Amino acid sequence: MKKNLSLIILLTFAFICLPSALTAQAGKIKIAVMDFKTIGDNASLGQGAAEILRTTLIETGNYTIVERSMLNQILKEQKLISSGIVDSKEAVNIGKILGAKLIAVGSIVKLGETYTLNIRFVNGETGEVVQGKKLTAKSKEEIPGLCAQMVKLLSGDISKKIEKKKNKPQKTQNQIIRQKKEPIYKQWAIGLLYPGAALKHIINKHAWEIRVQSGSGIFAVGPRYYRYLANSEIKLFWGLEADYISFKGDESAGSGFAFGGFTGGEIPLTPNIKLSMDIGPMYISLSENDYSQSVSGLEYFLNMGIYWHFK
């Protein structure tokens, strides 16, 4: 009974304290600080400077720092070096595994009696360098002061950039495409059909056409709408058509209408001349004038024509 009571108290304490702990971490930026590469001096100098930077960042109260032991374990598992500069792909990989928003990489370079501290903060989600600075000192003893100065110079700018990017609404691919102003492309075309003629007006991926066809006692006239599917040499399209039809034979005459859809493509023969072919179903309804008889039905038609395009 005492054990159960102790467990209940422990769980109650955990539920009370856990939200407070999570709230304390809210708003903090998680940073993984790589050991700095040392050039011209002992390797421990870069490791020490990185450790000083970790502590300095923690002291600001604005950051959560990945422990060095955990960082080195991840680097070992990923077969990455524990010091020096990582590339964008490696930075993103580290950021994903550790949940770090920023990866701090850098080096200490000794030239003569001068020490130069180079630090770059890399975005753990995109691999982009968010900020970079270099500071110089005349002795090793000044390096802790450089780390403090570096945090003071960079932390404000980095926080603003991270929060700005976080709060900025992400644009979809369609929104980005719509923002690009598409130039208006206009063109006219005259077509010779089998049998008949057409006049087409093209605006970007849309086209409107009026066509007239005649042969074997049949006359048809009507509009067409085209919707082009691709901006390639061979342009595929679909469309709609409506026609007025009149006919006259040896024993009968009359009129009617037709409407339907089609699909096809245009093949360029020269830069200005194109061969157009399409096929589709058409619903046709015809009435005979003298005997008041009518007939209707669905038929498939193949259309061909050669078009001359001009501005």
C-alpha positions in Angstrom: 0.0 0.0 0.0 2.9 2.3 0.9 4.6 1.5 -2.4 1.4 2.4 -4.3 1.0 5.6 -2.4 4.6 6.6 -3.1 4.1 5.9 -6.8 0.9 8.0 -6.9 2.7 10.9 -5.2 5.7 10.6 -7.6 3.4 10.6 -10.7 1.5 13.6 -9.3 4.7 15.5 -8.8 5.8 14.6 -12.3 2.6 15.9 -13.9 2.8 19.1 -11.9 6.5 19.8 -12.6 6.7 18.6 -16.3 4.5 21.4 -17.8 6.6 23.9 -15.9 9.8 22.4 -17.2 8.5 22.4 -20.8 7.3 26.0 -20.4 10.8 27.0 -19.2 12.2 25.6 -22.5 9.6 27.3 -24.6 11.0 30.1 -26.8 14.6 28.9 -26.5 16.6 28.2 -29.6 18.4 24.8 -29.5 22.0 25.0 -30.6 24.7 22.3 -31.3 28.2 23.7 -30.9 30.8 21.7 -32.8 34.4 21.6 -31.5 36.4 24.3 -33.2 39.2 23.5 -35.5 42.6 24.8 -34.4 45.1 26.0 -37.0 48.7 26.9 -35.8 48.3 25.8 -32.2 47.2 22.8 -30.1 43.9 21.1 -30.9 42.7 21.5 -27.3 42.5 25.3 -27.9 39.6 24.9 -30.3 37.8 22.4 -28.0 38.2 24.7 -25.1 36.9 27.7 -27.0 33.8 25.7 -28.1 33.2 24.7 -24.5 33.4 28.3 -23.4 31.0 29.3 -26.1 28.5 26.6 -24.9 28.6 27.9 -21.4 28.3 31.6 -22.5 25.2 30.8 -24.6 23.6 28.9 -21.7 24.2 31.9 -19.4 22.2 34.2 -21.6 19.1 32.1 -20.8 18.0 32.2 -24.4 19.4 28.9 -25.7 19.3 25.2 -25.1 22.7 23.6 -25.8 23.3 20.0 -27.0 25.7 18.3 -24.6 29.1 17.7 -26.1 29.0 14.0 -25.2 25.7 13.5 -27.0 26.9 15.5 -30.0 30.1 13.5 -30.3 28.1 10.2 -30.1 25.9 11.4 -33.0 28.9 12.5 -35.0 30.5 9.1 -34.4 27.4 7.2 -35.5 27.0 9.4 -38.6 30.8 9.0 -39.3 31.4 12.7 -39.2 34.4 14.6 -37.8 33.9 16.2 -34.4 35.7 19.4 -35.4 36.0 21.8 -38.3 33.4 22.9 -40.8 30.5 20.7 -41.8 28.8 21.1 -45.2 25.1 22.0 -45.6 24.0 18.4 -46.0 25.8 17.3 -42.8 24.4 20.4 -40.9 20.8 19.5 -41.9 21.4 15.9 -40.9 22.7 16.9 -37.5 19.9 19.4 -37.0 17.2 16.7 -37.8 18.7 14.1 -35.5 19.3 16.5 -32.5 16.4 18.8 -33.2 18.8 21.7 -33.3 17.8 24.9 -35.0 21.4 26.1 -35.3 24.7 24.4 -35.7 27.7 26.5 -34.5 31.0 25.7 -36.4 34.2 27.6 -36.4 38.0 27.7 -36.0 40.8 29.4 -34.1 43.7 30.5 -36.3 47.0 31.6 -34.9 49.2 33.8 -37.0 52.3 35.1 -35.3 51.1 36.2 -31.9 47.5 37.0 -33.0 44.5 34.6 -32.5 41.5 34.9 -34.8 38.2 33.3 -33.7 35.9 32.5 -36.7 32.3 31.3 -36.0 29.5 30.6 -38.3 25.9 29.7 -37.3 24.3 27.3 -39.8 20.5 26.8 -40.0 19.8 23.2 -39.0 16.8 23.0 -41.3 18.1 24.5 -44.5 21.9 24.3 -44.2 22.2 28.1 -44.9 24.7 30.2 -42.9 22.5 32.5 -40.8 25.4 34.6 -39.4 29.2 34.7 -39.3 31.7 36.8 -37.4 35.4 36.9 -36.8 37.2 38.5 -33.8 40.9 38.8 -33.0 43.0 38.7 -29.8 46.6 39.2 -29.0 46.8 36.2 -26.5 45.1 33.0 -25.5 43.8 34.6 -22.3 41.6 36.9 -24.4 39.7 34.0 -26.1 37.0 33.7 -23.4 36.3 37.4 -23.8 36.0 36.9 -27.6 33.4 34.1 -27.0 31.4 36.4 -24.8 31.7 39.2 -27.3 30.7 36.9 -30.1 27.5 35.8 -28.3 26.6 39.4 -27.6 27.1 40.4 -31.2 25.3 37.5 -32.8 22.6 36.2 -30.5 20.2 39.1 -31.1 20.5 39.0 -34.9 20.2 35.2 -35.0 17.1 35.2 -32.7 15.4 37.8 -34.9 16.2 35.8 -38.1 15.0 32.5 -36.7 11.8 34.0 -35.3 11.1 36.0 -38.5 11.5 32.8 -40.6 9.4 30.8 -38.1 6.5 33.3 -38.1 6.6 34.0 -41.8 3.8 32.1 -43.6 5.2 29.6 -46.0 4.2 30.0 -49.6 3.0 27.1 -51.6 4.5 26.2 -54.9 1.4 27.4 -56.7 1.6 30.8 -55.0 5.2 31.1 -56.1 4.3 30.3 -59.6 1.3 32.7 -59.6 3.6 35.5 -58.4 5.8 35.2 -61.4 4.3 37.4 -64.0 3.7 35.4 -67.1 4.3 37.3 -70.3 1.2 37.6 -72.5 1.6 35.6 -75.7 -0.8 36.5 -78.6 -0.9 35.1 -82.1 -3.2 34.7 -85.0 -3.4 31.7 -87.3 -5.2 31.0 -90.6 -6.0 27.4 -91.3 -6.8 25.3 -94.4 -9.0 22.4 -93.5 -10.3 19.3 -95.2 -12.5 20.8 -96.5 -12.8 24.5 -95.4 -11.0 27.3 -93.6 -10.5 28.7 -90.1 -9.3 31.8 -88.3 -7.8 31.2 -84.9 -6.7 33.7 -82.1 -4.2 32.3 -79.5 -3.6 33.9 -76.1 -1.1 32.0 -74.0 -2.6 28.5 -73.5 -6.0 29.3 -74.8 -7.3 29.8 -78.3 -10.6 30.7 -80.0 -11.4 29.8 -83.6 -14.2 30.3 -86.1 -14.3 27.7 -88.9 -16.3 27.2 -92.1 -16.6 23.9 -93.8 -18.4 22.9 -97.0 -18.6 19.9 -99.3 -21.0 17.4 -100.8 -24.0 19.6 -100.3 -23.2 20.2 -96.6 -22.3 23.6 -95.1 -21.1 24.0 -91.4 -20.0 27.1 -89.5 -19.2 27.5 -85.8 -16.8 28.4 -83.0 -14.2 26.3 -81.3 -12.3 26.6 -78.0 -8.8 25.2 -77.5 -6.9 24.5 -74.2 -3.2 23.8 -74.8 -1.6 21.4 -72.3 2.1 21.8 -72.8 4.7 24.4 -74.0 6.7 22.0 -76.1 7.3 21.6 -79.8 4.4 19.3 -80.2 1.5 21.0 -78.5 -1.3 18.8 -77.2 -4.8 20.2 -76.6 -8.4 19.5 -75.9 -11.4 21.6 -76.8 -15.1 22.2 -77.4 -17.0 22.9 -80.6 -20.5 24.0 -81.7 -21.7 24.2 -85.3 -24.7 25.3 -87.3 -25.3 22.9 -90.2 -27.3 23.1 -93.4 -27.6 20.5 -96.1 -29.2 20.2 -99.5 -29.5 17.0 -101.6 -31.3 15.9 -104.7 -34.5 15.1 -102.8 -34.3 16.9 -99.5 -32.9 19.9 -97.7 -32.7 21.0 -94.1 -30.6 22.3 -91.2 -29.5 21.4 -87.7 -26.7 21.7 -85.1 -23.8 19.8 -83.7 -21.7 20.1 -80.6 -19.0 18.0 -78.9 -15.5 17.8 -77.7 -12.1 16.9 -79.2 -8.5 16.2 -78.3 -5.4 16.3 -80.5 -2.1 18.0 -81.2 -0.1 20.4 -83.4 3.1 19.4 -85.1 5.4 22.2 -86.4 6.4 21.8 -90.1 8.2 25.2 -90.1 8.5 27.9 -87.5 5.2 29.4 -88.7 3.4 26.5 -90.3 1.9 23.7 -88.2 -0.1 20.6 -88.9 -3.1 20.2 -86.6 -5.0 16.9 -86.0 -7.8 16.1 -83.6 -10.5 13.5 -83.0 -13.7 13.5 -80.9 -17.4 12.8 -80.5 -20.0 15.1 -81.9 -23.7 15.0 -81.2 -25.6 15.9 -84.4 -29.3 16.8 -84.9 -30.7 17.5 -88.3 -34.3 18.3 -89.5 -35.6 18.0 -93.1 -37.6 21.1 -94.2 -40.3 19.6 -96.5 -41.3 16.5 -94.6 -40.7 17.6 -91.0 -38.5 14.6 -90.3 -35.5 14.8 -88.0 -32.6 12.5 -87.1 -29.9 12.7 -84.4 -27.0 10.7 -83.1 -23.5 10.6 -81.8 -20.7 10.4 -84.4 -16.9 10.5 -84.2 -15.0 12.9 -86.5 -11.3 13.2 -87.4 -10.2 16.7 -88.3 -7.0 17.8 -90.1 -5.7 21.2 -91.1 -2.6 23.2 -91.9 -2.2 26.5 -90.0 -0.1 29.5 -90.8 0.7 31.4 -87.6 1.5 35.2 -87.5 1.5 38.0 -84.9 
